[in-house]
């Protein structure tokens, strides 16, 4: 099941980025909900929030280290809960999705644009980013609540 989730996230991420390039590049943003949500093509040469612009080699190496680290962590920890394993797979899928862009294009394609009126304009992101962020919040919850491993204790 984890392989299916991984494959689906990477495939959806790459397909939506393909659509963004085909339909949005060179065009004005496509507004879905005025002052809240639009599709807006952006080439991101940095990391989250546009930091560390034009550091592609750094990001590629860091991605490989993170991917290998997560795979090793999952292999040596056979007591992780299904939710923890699923969350780690979501991070892997997101990392791979953006890594594909960095290697293939030299930048990451972003296209999901959320604004909160004139109050806040959230940085443009993509499906891979969403996968990583959602999984990270789940992992934080699991670790803080000590629910990331299957317990050896039997219910009494």
C-alpha positions as CSV (number, residue, x, y, z in Angstrom):
1,X,0.0,0.0,0.0
2,X,2.9,2.4,0.8
3,X,4.3,1.9,-2.7
4,X,0.9,2.8,-4.2
5,X,0.7,6.0,-2.1
6,X,4.2,6.9,-3.1
7,X,3.6,6.3,-6.8
8,X,0.3,8.2,-6.7
9,X,1.7,11.3,-5.0
10,X,4.7,11.5,-7.4
11,X,2.5,10.9,-10.4
12,X,-0.1,13.5,-9.4
13,X,2.7,15.9,-8.6
14,X,4.4,15.5,-11.9
15,X,1.1,15.5,-13.9
16,X,-0.1,18.7,-12.2
17,X,3.2,20.4,-12.8
18,X,3.0,19.3,-16.5
19,X,-0.4,20.9,-16.7
20,X,0.9,24.0,-15.0
21,X,3.6,24.4,-17.6
22,X,1.2,23.7,-20.5
23,X,-1.7,25.8,-19.4
24,X,-0.3,28.5,-17.1
25,X,3.3,29.4,-18.2
26,X,3.2,32.8,-19.9
27,X,-0.4,33.4,-18.9
28,X,-1.9,35.5,-16.2
29,X,-3.0,33.6,-13.0
30,X,-6.2,31.6,-13.3
31,X,-8.4,32.8,-10.5
32,X,-10.6,30.1,-8.8
33,X,-11.8,32.1,-5.8
34,X,-11.1,35.9,-5.9
35,X,-8.6,37.1,-3.3
36,X,-8.2,33.6,-2.0
37,X,-7.1,30.8,-4.5
38,X,-5.6,30.8,-8.0
39,X,-3.4,28.8,-10.2
40,X,-0.2,30.8,-10.9
41,X,2.9,29.5,-12.7
42,X,6.1,30.2,-10.8
43,X,9.6,28.8,-11.3
44,X,11.2,28.4,-7.9
45,X,15.0,28.4,-8.0
46,X,15.2,28.3,-4.2
47,X,13.6,26.4,-1.3
48,X,10.4,27.1,0.7
49,X,9.4,30.8,0.7
50,X,12.1,31.3,-2.1
51,X,15.1,31.2,0.3
52,X,18.5,30.1,-0.9
53,X,17.9,31.1,-4.6
54,X,20.0,29.3,-7.2
55,X,21.6,26.7,-4.9
56,X,20.5,23.8,-7.0
57,X,23.5,21.5,-6.3
58,X,23.0,22.0,-2.6
59,X,19.3,21.1,-2.9
60,X,20.0,18.0,-5.0
61,X,22.6,16.7,-2.5
62,X,20.4,17.6,0.5
63,X,17.4,15.8,-1.1
64,X,19.5,12.7,-1.7
65,X,20.7,12.7,1.9
66,X,17.2,13.1,3.2
67,X,15.7,10.4,1.0
68,X,18.5,7.9,1.9
69,X,18.1,8.9,5.6
70,X,14.3,8.3,5.6
71,X,14.7,5.0,3.8
72,X,17.3,3.7,6.2
73,X,15.2,5.0,9.2
74,X,12.2,3.1,7.9
75,X,14.2,-0.1,7.3
76,X,15.8,-0.3,10.7
77,X,12.6,0.8,12.6
78,X,10.1,-2.0,12.2
79,X,7.9,-0.8,15.1
80,X,6.7,2.3,13.4
81,X,2.9,2.8,13.2
82,X,1.1,2.7,9.8
83,X,0.5,6.4,10.1
84,X,4.2,7.1,10.8
85,X,5.2,5.0,7.8
86,X,2.6,6.6,5.6
87,X,3.8,10.1,6.7
88,X,7.4,9.2,5.9
89,X,6.4,7.9,2.5
90,X,4.5,11.2,1.9
91,X,7.8,13.1,2.7
92,X,9.7,10.8,0.3
93,X,7.2,11.3,-2.5
94,X,7.3,15.1,-2.1
95,X,11.1,15.1,-2.0
96,X,11.3,12.9,-5.1
97,X,8.7,15.0,-6.9
98,X,10.6,18.2,-6.4
99,X,14.0,16.5,-7.0
100,X,12.8,15.4,-10.4
101,X,12.1,19.1,-11.2
102,X,15.5,20.2,-9.9
103,X,17.4,17.6,-11.9
104,X,15.3,17.9,-15.1
105,X,14.6,21.6,-15.2
106,X,17.0,23.3,-12.7
107,X,14.0,24.7,-10.7
108,X,10.8,23.5,-9.1
109,X,7.4,24.3,-10.8
110,X,5.0,25.8,-8.3
111,X,1.4,26.8,-9.2
112,X,-1.0,26.7,-6.2
113,X,-1.4,30.3,-5.0
114,X,-3.3,31.1,-1.8
115,X,-4.0,34.6,-0.5
116,X,-5.9,35.8,2.5
117,X,-7.3,39.0,0.9
118,X,-4.8,41.8,1.4
119,X,-3.8,40.4,4.7
120,X,-1.4,37.6,3.6
121,X,-0.1,36.2,0.3
122,X,1.2,32.7,1.0
123,X,4.1,31.6,-1.2
124,X,3.1,29.6,-4.3
125,X,3.5,25.9,-3.8
126,X,2.8,22.5,-5.5
127,X,1.5,19.0,-4.6
128,X,4.9,17.7,-3.5
129,X,5.2,20.7,-1.1
130,X,1.8,19.9,0.3
131,X,2.7,16.3,0.8
132,X,5.8,17.2,2.8
133,X,4.1,19.8,4.9
134,X,1.0,17.6,5.8
135,X,3.3,14.7,6.6
136,X,5.5,16.9,8.7
137,X,2.6,18.1,10.8
138,X,1.4,14.5,11.3
139,X,4.9,13.4,12.3
140,X,5.2,16.2,14.8
141,X,1.9,15.2,16.4
142,X,2.9,11.5,16.5
143,X,6.3,12.2,18.1
144,X,5.0,14.8,20.6
145,X,2.2,12.4,21.6
146,X,4.5,9.4,21.6
147,X,2.3,7.5,19.1
148,X,4.9,6.9,16.3
149,X,5.7,3.3,17.3
150,X,3.6,0.3,18.0
151,X,3.6,-0.4,21.7
152,X,4.8,-3.7,23.1
153,X,2.5,-3.3,26.0
154,X,-0.6,-5.5,26.0
155,X,-3.9,-4.1,27.1
156,X,-4.7,-5.3,30.6
